[in-house]
Amino acid sequence: MSEVPLSFDPGPEYRDDVRRTRARVTAMTPEAAKATLLELIETFPSLVLTPEERRSPVLAYRRGPNDPLL
């Protein structure tokens, strides 16, 4: 039995949300973008790694082989 993979279509509402969000981001000034980013970081502090986590060998793949702190 073979199954034909179906393509995922989230619907027109999702596509409209994406268009509105892209337009909003495009219209942002650098200062507004920075303010939004800082708001997100305050809301989700786990978005930013602590210095100890950045030096962790487990997370070295995030930094790359040429990072001087490896």
N, C-alpha and C positions, 0 to 999 in steps of 0.2 A: 504494500500500500504506500503510495507516495502522496505527500501533502505539498500543496503549492503554498509557499509563504505569502501571507497577505501583507501588504504595506500598511503601516500605521498612519491613519489620518485623524489628527486630534480635533478637527472640525473648524468651521469658519470663525467661531468665537475666539479660539486660540490664535488663529492666524491674525485676526484683528488686534488682539492683545499684543502680539509680537510686533506688528507694524507700528502701533501706538508707542510701544516701549522704545523701539529703534528710533523713531522720530524724536522722542523726548531726549534720549541720550545724545543724539546728533546735535540737538539744539542747546545742549548744556555748555556753559562756559567752563573753563578749567577749574575755577573757584567753586562753582556749583557741583561739579563732579567730585572734587575733593571733599566738600562738605557731605555729600551723599555717602561717599566711601567711609568717612569717619563715623557717620551715623550707623552704618551697617556694622562697623567694627565694634562700636559700643553695644549694639544689639546682640551681635554674635562674636564675643571675644575669642572664641575658638578658631575664628578665621585666620588669626595671626598666631604664628608659632612663637613660643618663648625662645630665648637664646639657647637654652639647654637642648630644646627639641631640634633647633636648627643644626646643632653640632652632632646630633645623634647619628651613629652609623646606620641605624635602621632607616633613617630618613635621608640618607646620603643620595639616594636616587633622585630626590627632588632637586638637589643642588647641581649635580653633574660632576664628572670626574676632574674638572679643572678648577674646582673651588679651592681656594687657598686654605680654608679651615678644615679640610678633610684630614 
